[in-house]
């Protein structure tokens, strides 16, 4: 089965794809993509990702990660 631009499964046959589009239009199945074609759930998780991760870490752990990133970036 072919995959779309974001690895979603899509019917390979033309008629099956037309049926899927018709079902989305009628509301029988839900299309989980945004206007830009991205997965809506992934967009929502991406918005809170860094802030939520930082809030769950201690200051010491954030400092360790920052030092590791600086070392990798500047090859110190």
N, C-alpha and C positions, 0 to 999 in steps of 0.2 A: 504494500500500500504506500503510495507516495506521501511525502511529508511536506508541509507548508514551510514558509520562511522562518517560522519559530518552532519547528519540529512537531507541529500538531498533525495528527493523522487526518488525511483527507481521502475520500474515495478516488480510486484510480480511473474508474470508468466514467465517461461523460454523463450518462444517464443517472448514475448513482450520485454524482456530484450535483446534478440539477435537482434531484429529490432532496438532498441535504440543504441546499440553498432555499428551496421552497419551504421546508420545515422550519428553518430559521426565520423566514419571513412571516410565517403563520404563528410563530411562537411555540411550536411543538417542542423544539429543542432550543436551548439558550446559547447565544453566541457570547463567549466570554472575552471578546477582544474590545479594545478601546478604539477611538477614531483613528489612531495612528497605527493600528494593527497589532498592538502589544497585548499580552494577557493582562487583564485587569487586576487579578489577584497578585501577580508579580509586581505590577506597578505600585500597588498599595504596600506590599512588603518592602519594596525598595525605598519608598519614602521614609519609612520609620527605621530602616535597618541600622544605619550608623549611629543614630542618636540613641536607639534602644540598646544597642550593644555597648556604647560608651557608658550609659547610665547603669548598666549592670556590672561594670568593672570598677575595681578600686583604682585609686590614683597611681599606686605603685605599678599595677599591671599596665595601665595606659602608658606610663613612662617607659616600661620595658618594650612595649610594642613600638613606641615612637623611636627609641634608640635603635631597635632592630631595623626599622624602616630607613632611618637616616644612614645607617651603616650600609644597607643594601643600595641606597640611592647614590651615596657619595663614595662607596667602596673604601670606607675608613677601616 
